[in-house]
Amino acid sequence: MKTKAKRTAFYHYPVELVWRGIGVGNDGRAVDPLSEEQYENYEPERGTVFTRALEVKQNEVFSFQMKTWLFYSDWRIELTPIGPCETKVKFTNTVKYRSIEGFIYSGFGALARHEVKQFARQLGQKIEADFQKNRPPRED
């Protein structure tokens, strides 16, 4: 069983700030603690998520795969600057369930749509918090 969820969001911030909010970092490196062999050969237990980066292009694309005991989830996040202070972000999440039980447990694929919606909302909140924290003081 497979489900796919997509969402496009617009953030009124520069692409660099949105990229930082995604959590990849300023240097474009992603944390990838397992070797490729470990990722392929080890199985996560309940409550454990294995993650690996698939594509990282700073300020453009971040894609990664998650592996749990219930499913594999491929995420793709594409950033497009609209202007100096606005960024369009396309989120795509493709979930392949490892069993029919996992598909049913996920609400027949509804979990993928919920995850994309939540990720987009939380990213906006994170960017705003980072912006407010690093904003220069106003001169009145």
N, C-alpha and C positions, 0 to 999 in steps of 0.2 A: 504494500500500500504506500502511496506517495501523495503528499499534498504540497501545495505551493502558495505562498502568501507574498503579496507585493504591497508597497506603500511608497508614496512620494511625499516628502516634506520639504518645506522651505524655511530656512533659518535666517534671520536678519543679522547675520554675523559673517565675517570674512571666512573663507574656506580654511585658513590655517587654524582658526579658533575651533571650528567644527571638527577638524581632523584631530586636534588635541582632545576634544570631548569624547571622541570615539574610543580613545584610550590607547592608541597605537604609539603615541609619543611624538616628540619633535624630530627624532632621528629616523623615523620610519621603520624601526625594528619592532618586531612582534615577539612576545614571549612564547617560546615553544619548548617546554621543558622535556618532552619525550622525543627520543629519536624516531625516525620514520619506521624503523623496524619495531620498536616498542609500541608505537601507535597502532600499527597494523596487527601485531600479534597478541597484545594484551587486551583483556576485556574489562571494562569498568564495572565495579560493583554498584549496587543501588546507592543513589545519592552521590555518585562520582561522575564527573564529566571530563573526558579527554578532549583537548582542543589542539588543532594545528592550523597554522596560517597557510593559506593556499596562494594568495597573491597580495602583495603590498606595494602600492605605488603612492608615495607620499602626496597628500592633498587630492588624490584622484580615486583610488580603489583600495578597499580592504575586504578581502574575502577569507573566510575560515570555515573549518568543519568541526562540528561537535559530535562526539560519539558517547552515547549513554547506553545503559542496558536495554532501553526501549527503542531507540532510534538513532539514525545519523541525521544531522542537520547541517545543510550547506547554506551559509550566509554570504551575501554579496552586498557591499555598501559602496555606492558610486557617488562621488561628489562632483558637482559642476558649479563653478562660480558664475553667478548671474550678474554680478557687479562687484564693486569693491567691498560692499558690506551685505551681500546676500548670497546664500549658497543653496542650491537644489540638491537634495539627497534622495537617492533611490535605494530602497531596502528590498532585498529579495531573500526569502527563506524557503528552501526546498527541503522537506522532511521525508525521509524514507524510513518507514516503520519496520522494525525487525520481526514483528509478529502482528497478527490480527488483534491480539490482546492490547498491544501498545497503541494501535490505532483507536480502538474503543476507549482505552484509558485517556487518550488525548482529546476526547470529545469529538471523535470522528474527524479529526483534522483541525478543529477549532483552535487548538492550542497554538498552532503555527501563526494564525492570524492575530491572536491575542499577543503573542510574543513580539511580533513585528510592530504592532501598535504601541505596546509598552516601551519597546526599545526606542522608538522615535520620540515618544513623549519624554522619557527619562533623559535622552540625549539633549533635548531642548532645555530641560531643567539644569542639567550639568553644565551646559554651555553658558547659560545665564548666570549661574552661581560663580563660574570661573571668571566671567566677564566682570561681575560686580566686585569680586575679590581683588582683581588686578586693575581695576579702573582707577585712573588718577583722581585725586580729590578735586571737587568742584571749587572754583574760585568765584565767590559772590561779590 
